[in-house]
Amino acid sequence: MKLSESALAWLFVGPALLVIGVVVVFPLVYSLWLSFTDVNLLRATGPALELWGMRVPLFHWIGARNYTQVLADPLYWDSLWRTLYFVAAFVAEAALVGFGMALVLNERFPGRPLLRSLLLVPWSLSRIVVGLLWIGILDFEFGALNGLLLRAGLVDGAIAFFKEGWSALNVLVSVYMWNQAPFATLLFLAGMQSISEDLYAAAEVDGAGYWRRLWFVTLPALRPIVFLVLVLATVNGFLMLDLIYVLTMGGPGYDTTTVSWHGFKTSFTFFKFGPGTAILYTLTALCLLLTVVYQRLILARFEPEA
Amino acid sequence: MTLIDRRTFLGGAGLAAAAAVLGEGAFCSARADKPVNFSGWVFKPDTVKDYVDFFNKKHGGQVKYDAVPWATYHPTMETRAMAGEVVDVMYCNSANRERWVDNGLIRPLDDLPGMDELKKKMAPGNLEAARSRDGSKVVGLPYFTSIFILMYNEPMLQQAGIKAPAKTWDELMEHSAKLKRDKISDTPYLPNWNNSGSGTMPQFLSDCHSEGAGVFDAKNRVIVDQEPGAARAMERWQKAYKDGLVNPEVLTKTSSTDTHRLFWTGRYAYHTNHSYYLKTIAGEPENSKLAPKKARMAMYPGNGQTHMFTEWYTINAKTKVLEDAWKLARFLGGNLNGDWYVQRQWCLIAGLDNAYPEMYDNPEIIQSYDRWVDLKLLREQYKKGRSINAFKEPWFSEYDSKAIAVVHNIIRGTSTVPKGLKELAALQKSLA
């Protein structure tokens, strides 16, 4: 039997599509559905789907009630403003530091291969480990940084980085940046290395110095990478949860409670999975919105070379 | 080469099989027909595995144990129930237990053989906590029980010329102020104000009780806004924070375990926390500078009353192996073995107390406790323990979690004491 070209293509792509459907599309659609229902895991009344012998309860449809309930809660709005600050600060820091490190690592100097490898260490660590590591550095009682500052006589007493909410939130931003900036560096570096040397040579012939080459050659050529870095950093910033779990648990008070933490608590501590998923889907909507904005601002006028 | 015929081979094989069966039979009783599924949150899972193995050998069980991370334990168990999986015996914490009762996930235990005897042996406070909200049935056997206690750093008090630990809260504040003034300790007092469910709110209940204040009324409504004792406790907390007597980062510690480890450093004079933490503080020289027994326990200040709670073993209402599940539950949360096997292990290994006072007559237990605490005093403290019934309300876990931020705002002075206490009452009302 001879298969047509399209049938053969489906045959090859089919298994991958099936896996994506089961592990990505189905959970996404199901969790979106849950955000419109009255979920009680222990009383799964209402209709249900039977999938390969597994019962998937659909619960009672309650329309947008979860969303109206969530949006009427002042805690949600407080968390949202805090999240927007967190994301803005994190994206700016991660992009700038990542770009700066990429510029350095794009130059030739002794030890560059080693430095490039070391660069990936923070990014490759689990965020639980990252959190614990930074507790070891910043803790009021036994933190290495306080120890150094005190021994050097630079401070009179230990600094309590997590005492005030504002300070604790900024610590979270910086620790997350430390963890994520290497990935941005990697992307920028890959982008920089794909820029043709001829462009720099031509710019040099025209008398452009380092900064003008950076501004007129490097940055325009990196537009797609900048877009990618911003989108990834924004999504990661919105979803960041594990560092809060390890470093502050959303406190003191609610001062480091972001929307993702609020959604996690609502779902897994209060067992309100309907409102919990509604909270988290508002984040998804925000991420999509910002992706469109970035696309318009950065890529709209970008025409890749043929 | 010796050849054996078919008859000899079959005879030999039969003998070998009989020997294997009899041999095992001599070691253990009849094996259960079906496995018993047992789940718990992750706490010393190797210890649990050891006693599950012991149970399987000694009592002929077929128990399959799995441990689930604490943070997602209860949602995981509910999801598994939703998917139709029956976990026969499950850990359950007090804040979630009543929901499991209300939704029919777990069954009452009163009709099971030997339960009446266990009820007689259980301390009254624990038995009350074991009952369902309406008080009609017992729905769990105790995994462990704990009480908030006051610990003090004896060498530090001696260094400051303080002859005896504080008996009142005023004394504790005076001692702390003196230690700070004399530069013996930067932050002499370490209350358990951490941001988890085992921190700020149990500490709040303890200090309110010690001031003679009720936190919930008979109908489990929050009444702290009408209780002068609660206001006194909160004013003291505000002052301690404002005067720099406490570690300013204790509010963002993520567990009671992290908090108690600070006391290991020997830099604090007083610490309030769950009793079992004194075991590592005063009993583990490899970890703590206050071991052996440089940290001691004193009766809780004020009227001595303090918060007490119990965690549970429960049985799935849909279990198909009730007899075996109950046997396992009695092994875990009762005294099936006749020597308090599991409860004793927890006492010896982790300092976890249990709900059966007669276990404390066991010489091994007495000897073990003697290494880290004055057992007599601890038992006295238990007599003053107060457990709440509000944990049986469906709104409790959400209230208990959201209340932490309100109390933190009081401590930090971003909310006044009367306003904060009113907020707590309003929070409970909004969830009920």
Interface residues (C-beta under 8 A of the other chain):
Chain A: N40 L41 L42 R43 A44 M54 R55 P57 D139 F140 E141 F142 G157 A158 A160 F161 F162 K163 A168 Y245 V246 L247 T248 M249 G250 G251 P252 G253 Y254 T256 T257 K265 S267 F268 T269 F270 F271 K272
Chain B: A71 T72 H74 P75 E78 T79 A81 M82 A83 G84 R99 W100 N103 G104 L105 D186 N195 S196 N247 P248 E249 L251 T252 T254 L262 T265 R267 S397 E398 S401 I404 A405 H408 N409 R412 T414
